[in-house]
Amino acid sequence: MAHEVNWTKSIYEEFCAEAMLSELEAAILRTRIQNWSRVKQATEYNLSVSAVDRIIRSLKQKYDCAALNNPKLPARHKKSVKK
């Protein structure tokens, strides 16, 4: 997700407010934007890597919904799936 949006401070703050993110969700997003690995996030926040993955997946869903309702949030650049 960190590379699917050109994150700025205003976009980050707008998304956090629009989606009403928890402190943990906001911290996971912030550290993803800073290119932390999932393992480093899991260690820092005392979570499993799979828990971090679930939070990231949830953040993507929340962002997509928020972007539909808020014109200040750009759409994510989704990766194309090769068949």
N, C-alpha and C positions, 0 to 999 in steps of 0.2 A: 504494500500500500504506500510505503514511503516514496517510491519512485513513480507511482501512478498519478500523483498530483504534484504540481509545482507549489510546494508548501511555502507560505509566507506567514508571518506572525498573525496578520489579520484573518487569513483563511483558517489557520489553526484555532484561533480564539472564536471565530464565528461558528466553526464546526462544534467545538466543545460546548458552546452555549446552546446551539440549535439541537444537538443530540443529547444534551444534559448528561455528559459523560461523567462517570465516577472519577475519583482521584486516581485510581489504579489505571483505568482506561486511558485517561489523559496522559499519565506517566508513560504507559506503554507506547502510545502514539508518539509522544515527544521523543522518546528514546529511539523509536524506529526511524523517525525523521533524521535523527543524529547518527543513523547507520549502526546502531548497536545490534549485535547478533541476538538471535532468539535465546541462545544459551546464556549470554551475558545478562539479558533481561530476566530470565528465569532465576539466575543466581542472585541478582540484585534485589528482586522482589519476592524471593523465597517461594517460587512457583515451579511447577514442572514445565518442561518445554511444550508439552501438549496443552497445558493450561494457557500458556502464552499464545499458542496457535489458535485456540478457541477465542481468546480475546481479540486477536487480530482479525479473525473471520467475522466476529461480531461487529468490529469497528468498520469493516468493509461494507457490511449490510447497512449499518446505521448511516454511513457516509452516503451511500447510494440513495437512501430514502431522504436524507437531509438535502442532498443536492437537487433532488426533484422539486422540493418545496422552497428552496432558497436560491435565488438567482446569483447571490454573491459567491456561491460554492461552485467551482467548475466540475464538470463530469470527470470521473476517473478515466485514465487511459488504460483500458483493460487489455491484457495480453491476448493475442489471438491463439486459439488452440489449433494445433496441427493434427490432421487426421492421417 
